[in-house]
Amino acid sequence: MSGMERASIKAGLQVDIVLKQDQRTGKLTRGIVKDILTNSPSHPHGIKVRLQDGQVGRVKHIIAQP
């Protein structure tokens, strides 16, 4: 699933995100969503989230529902 719609992202989901420093390469980082940082209902580059380990990036793929 894509990470462009805020409604499809909840705390506890396992997701792949792109960190700010990895935007040029597109390197993905996997983790569990702690907080949703984007307020708008959708974003063309993905919803910005904070993972449980503190990393912040935009969701590219939703891996698993809890």
LINGISUL-V951315 format. One record per backbone hydrogen bond with DSSP energy under -0.5 kcal/mol. NH is the residue of the N-H (numbers start at 1). CO is the residue of the C=O. If there is no record, write none. Layout:
NH&CO + NH&CO
This chain:
3&60 + 6&4 + 6&41 + 7&41 + 8&5 + 9&6 + 12&33 + 13&10 + 14&64 + 15&13 + 15&31 + 16&61 + 17&29 + 18&58 + 19&17 + 19&27 + 20&56 + 22&19 + 23&20 + 26&22 + 27&22 + 29&17 + 31&15 + 33&13 + 34&50 + 35&50 + 37&35 + 37&48 + 38&48 + 43&4 + 46&43 + 47&3 + 49&57 + 50&35 + 51&55 + 52&32 + 54&51 + 57&49 + 58&18 + 59&47 + 60&16 + 61&16 + 62&1 + 63&14 + 63&61 + 64&14
